[in-house]
């Protein structure tokens, strides 16, 4: 442990150790609830708003360079358009720190600053590759979370019909009519609310934990 600490405070490693400490501190604050971690996926930098923004920027600079398109391409290639940027940067810092330790241990045992500078390029390239590989499965997780949030936004406020035998605070299903196939969702009533029977009309008022079910209320009094 003492050898690791000694290696972490070497001049060529000190900046990366500081960045790693910031990453660890940030995630500790998130775990403690002191910070709100925004898990919404970026909109792939490719929405209409970005397109207009890029066009406006190009027109303003008068060079016709679509910086938005370049940023989109870089984001897709490196993986930071698939996950929140803070997640991508956290992985990147971790891999840079580990890579620097390993490369300097193997190829720079004298801890020379000049040799350490030469090792930055292979370290950066390998860290980018590793971060890209890690963000592929992580990106799918965030995409699923984003899809669930989008579905919740579309369902909340809709009115449907109870399709289960009844709907109460522990179980129920609601059928919401759509232009195509009706949408069937798991629902619960608020604790203490009257039990709804099959065929009763109800309105979705909120999403439950992790969007596993939705809370509903009767529309009979509306």
C-alpha positions as CSV (number, residue, x, y, z in Angstrom):
1,X,0.0,0.0,0.0
2,X,2.8,2.4,0.8
3,X,4.4,1.6,-2.6
4,X,1.2,2.5,-4.3
5,X,0.9,5.7,-2.4
6,X,4.5,6.6,-3.2
7,X,3.9,5.9,-6.9
8,X,0.7,8.0,-6.8
9,X,2.5,11.1,-5.6
10,X,5.3,11.0,-8.1
11,X,5.5,14.3,-10.1
12,X,4.4,12.6,-13.4
13,X,1.4,10.9,-11.5
14,X,0.4,13.7,-9.2
15,X,-2.1,15.5,-11.6
16,X,-3.9,12.3,-12.4
17,X,-4.0,11.3,-8.8
18,X,-5.6,14.7,-8.0
19,X,-8.2,14.2,-10.8
20,X,-8.9,10.7,-9.5
21,X,-9.4,12.1,-6.0
22,X,-12.0,14.6,-7.5
23,X,-13.8,11.7,-9.2
24,X,-14.0,9.7,-6.0
25,X,-15.1,12.7,-4.0
26,X,-17.8,13.5,-6.5
27,X,-19.3,10.0,-6.5
28,X,-19.1,9.9,-2.7
29,X,-21.3,13.1,-2.6
30,X,-23.7,11.4,-5.1
31,X,-23.9,8.3,-2.9
32,X,-24.5,10.4,0.2
33,X,-27.2,12.4,-1.6
34,X,-25.4,15.7,-1.4
35,X,-25.5,15.9,-5.2
36,X,-28.2,15.0,-7.7
37,X,-26.8,12.7,-10.4
38,X,-28.7,13.4,-13.6
39,X,-29.1,10.0,-15.3
40,X,-31.0,11.4,-18.3
41,X,-29.3,10.4,-21.5
42,X,-28.0,13.1,-23.8
43,X,-30.3,13.5,-26.8
44,X,-27.4,12.1,-29.0
45,X,-26.6,15.7,-29.9
46,X,-28.6,15.1,-33.0
47,X,-32.0,16.7,-32.3
48,X,-33.5,19.6,-34.2
49,X,-32.3,22.1,-31.7
50,X,-28.7,21.0,-32.2
51,X,-29.1,21.1,-35.9
52,X,-30.4,24.7,-35.8
53,X,-27.8,25.6,-33.3
54,X,-25.1,24.3,-35.6
55,X,-26.5,26.1,-38.5
56,X,-26.7,29.4,-36.6
57,X,-23.2,29.0,-35.3
58,X,-21.9,28.3,-38.8
59,X,-23.7,31.3,-40.2
60,X,-22.4,33.5,-37.3
61,X,-18.8,32.6,-37.9
62,X,-19.2,32.7,-41.7
63,X,-16.9,29.7,-42.2
64,X,-19.5,27.1,-42.9
65,X,-17.9,24.6,-40.5
66,X,-20.4,22.4,-38.8
67,X,-18.9,22.0,-35.4
68,X,-22.0,20.3,-34.1
69,X,-21.6,17.5,-36.7
70,X,-17.9,17.1,-35.7
71,X,-18.9,16.9,-32.0
72,X,-21.6,14.4,-32.7
73,X,-19.2,12.2,-34.7
74,X,-16.6,12.4,-31.9
75,X,-19.2,11.6,-29.3
76,X,-20.4,8.5,-31.1
77,X,-16.9,7.3,-31.9
78,X,-15.5,7.9,-28.3
79,X,-18.7,6.9,-26.5
80,X,-19.5,10.1,-24.6
81,X,-22.7,10.7,-26.4
82,X,-24.0,7.4,-25.1
83,X,-23.7,8.1,-21.4
84,X,-23.7,11.2,-19.2
85,X,-20.5,13.1,-19.7
86,X,-19.5,12.8,-16.0
87,X,-19.7,9.0,-16.2
88,X,-17.5,9.0,-19.3
89,X,-15.0,11.3,-17.7
90,X,-14.9,9.2,-14.6
91,X,-14.0,6.1,-16.5
92,X,-11.4,8.0,-18.5
93,X,-9.7,9.4,-15.5
94,X,-9.6,5.9,-13.8
95,X,-8.1,4.3,-16.9
96,X,-5.6,7.2,-17.4
97,X,-4.5,6.8,-13.8
98,X,-4.1,3.0,-13.9
99,X,-2.4,3.2,-17.3
100,X,0.1,5.8,-16.1
101,X,1.0,3.7,-13.1
102,X,1.5,0.6,-15.2
103,X,3.4,2.2,-18.1
104,X,5.8,4.1,-15.8
105,X,6.4,1.0,-13.7
106,X,7.3,-1.0,-16.8
107,X,9.1,1.6,-19.0
108,X,10.0,4.4,-16.6
109,X,11.4,2.8,-13.4
110,X,13.6,5.9,-12.8
111,X,10.4,8.1,-12.8
112,X,11.9,10.5,-15.4
113,X,9.6,13.3,-16.3
114,X,10.7,13.2,-20.0
115,X,10.0,9.5,-20.3
116,X,6.7,9.9,-18.5
117,X,5.7,12.6,-21.1
118,X,6.5,10.2,-23.9
119,X,4.3,7.6,-22.3
120,X,1.3,9.9,-22.2
121,X,0.3,9.3,-25.9
122,X,0.0,5.5,-25.7
123,X,-1.7,5.9,-22.3
124,X,-4.2,8.3,-23.7
125,X,-5.0,6.1,-26.7
126,X,-5.4,3.0,-24.7
127,X,-7.6,4.8,-22.1
128,X,-9.8,6.1,-24.9
129,X,-10.2,2.6,-26.2
130,X,-11.0,1.1,-22.8
131,X,-13.5,3.9,-22.0
132,X,-15.2,3.3,-25.3
133,X,-15.5,-0.5,-24.6
134,X,-16.8,0.1,-21.1
135,X,-19.4,2.7,-22.2
136,X,-20.9,0.3,-24.7
137,X,-22.8,-1.8,-22.1
138,X,-23.2,1.1,-19.7
139,X,-24.7,3.1,-22.5
140,X,-27.4,0.4,-23.1
141,X,-28.3,0.6,-19.4
142,X,-28.7,4.4,-19.5
143,X,-30.7,4.1,-22.8
144,X,-33.1,1.7,-21.0
145,X,-33.4,4.1,-18.1
146,X,-34.1,7.0,-20.6
147,X,-36.7,4.9,-22.4
148,X,-38.5,4.1,-19.1
149,X,-38.6,7.8,-18.2
150,X,-39.9,8.7,-21.6
151,X,-42.6,6.0,-21.3
152,X,-43.6,7.4,-17.9
153,X,-43.9,10.9,-19.3
154,X,-46.2,9.7,-22.0
155,X,-48.4,7.6,-19.6
156,X,-48.8,10.1,-16.8
157,X,-52.1,12.1,-17.2
158,X,-53.7,9.5,-19.5
159,X,-57.1,8.0,-18.7
160,X,-57.8,4.2,-19.0
161,X,-60.0,1.4,-17.9
162,X,-59.2,-1.1,-15.1
163,X,-58.7,-4.4,-16.8
164,X,-57.9,-6.5,-13.8
165,X,-60.6,-7.9,-11.4
166,X,-59.9,-4.9,-9.2
167,X,-57.2,-2.3,-8.6
168,X,-56.0,-1.4,-5.1
169,X,-52.9,-0.3,-3.2
170,X,-51.2,-3.6,-3.9
171,X,-52.2,-4.7,-7.4
172,X,-54.0,-3.7,-10.5
173,X,-53.8,-3.3,-14.3
174,X,-55.0,-0.4,-16.4
175,X,-55.7,-0.5,-20.2
176,X,-55.1,2.8,-21.9
177,X,-56.5,3.2,-25.5
178,X,-54.1,4.2,-28.2
179,X,-54.3,4.6,-32.0
180,X,-53.0,1.0,-32.3
181,X,-52.8,-1.7,-29.7
182,X,-54.1,-0.6,-26.2
183,X,-51.4,-0.1,-23.6
184,X,-51.5,-2.3,-20.6
185,X,-49.7,-1.1,-17.5
186,X,-49.4,-2.3,-13.8
187,X,-51.0,0.2,-11.5
188,X,-51.7,0.9,-7.8
189,X,-54.2,3.2,-6.0
190,X,-53.1,5.5,-3.3
191,X,-53.1,4.0,0.2
192,X,-56.5,4.4,1.7
193,X,-58.2,5.1,-1.6
194,X,-61.3,3.1,-2.6
195,X,-60.8,-0.1,-4.5
196,X,-61.5,0.2,-8.2
197,X,-63.4,-2.5,-10.0
198,X,-63.0,-3.9,-13.5
199,X,-64.3,-1.4,-16.1
200,X,-63.9,1.6,-13.8
201,X,-62.3,4.6,-15.4
202,X,-59.0,5.9,-13.8
203,X,-56.3,8.5,-14.5
204,X,-52.6,7.9,-14.2
205,X,-51.2,10.4,-11.7
206,X,-47.6,9.4,-11.1
207,X,-44.9,6.8,-11.7
208,X,-44.0,4.4,-8.9
209,X,-40.4,3.5,-8.0
210,X,-38.3,2.7,-11.1
211,X,-41.5,2.9,-13.2
212,X,-42.4,-0.6,-12.2
213,X,-46.0,0.5,-11.7
214,X,-48.1,3.7,-11.9
215,X,-50.4,5.3,-9.4
216,X,-54.0,6.0,-10.4
217,X,-57.1,7.7,-9.1
218,X,-60.7,7.3,-10.0
219,X,-62.2,9.7,-12.5
220,X,-65.7,9.3,-11.1
221,X,-65.4,12.4,-9.0
222,X,-63.7,14.5,-11.8
